[in-house]
Amino acid sequence: MQKLDKAEAESGPLRKIAALVNGDNPLNLKLETYAIGAMFDRVLEAANLRLGPMTSSRYQLERDIEGGRGSRGLGIQVFDVHTGKSRGTDTLSGGETFIAALALALGLADVVESASGKVRLDTIFIDEGFGSLDTENGSGTLDQVLNVLNSLVKQSRAVGLISHVPLVQEAIPNGFYVRKGLLGSTVEERSTI
């Protein structure tokens, strides 16, 4: 019995560390979730650099420490500068959701590139979502998103857009149409002139 008591006393600090790592801590957070959260914070920070220009700096994405789907602390909420409050992403409009998702994708690409100098993510494809963006004589959300995408092209990135929105088609210098027909689809080059 003395050996067992001695072994328990000696292993106590290691068992305490193991318990902390496995979520027996004040936040009930496993080490794995904590580490993922730290990386997620970097992605959100990079995404906010992209989101700001697309929303006139109205929104900031932040980690929802208390809630979120799946692992606790890995959800996203939106801080709205106009109200001074954070709210769930499910309260965003369709266009705002599109912009937030685009900002997250670009932020993730930025973090991956910065974490590994050998990885270059220089192509992005976006399929729709543009129809949910408002237009206001060159100052609407659609224009802000297109400006951000144009800045990516100027940074030697390729951006492929799939859209049925005429304003998007007009803003893109190179492109083609896919036309459905009775015998199948055909591809038609779009003239920029």
HELIX and SHEET records of a PDB file:
HELIX    1   1 GLN A    2  VAL A   21  1                                  20    
HELIX    2   2 LEU A   31  MET A   54  1                                  24    
HELIX    3   3 THR A   89  THR A   91  5                                   3    
HELIX    4   4 GLY A   94  ALA A  115  1                                  22    
HELIX    5   5 PHE A  130  SER A  132  5                                   3    
HELIX    6   6 THR A  141  LYS A  154  1                                  14    
HELIX    7   7 PRO A  166  ALA A  171  1                                   6    
SHEET    1   A 3 TYR A  59  ASP A  64  0                                        
SHEET    2   A 3 GLY A  75  ASP A  80 -1                                        
SHEET    3   A 3 LYS A  85  GLY A  88 -1                                        
SHEET    1   B 2 THR A 123  ASP A 127  0                                        
SHEET    2   B 2 ALA A 158  ILE A 162  1                                        
SHEET    1   C 2 PHE A 176  GLY A 181  0                                        
SHEET    2   C 2 GLY A 184  GLU A 189 -1                                        
END                                                                             
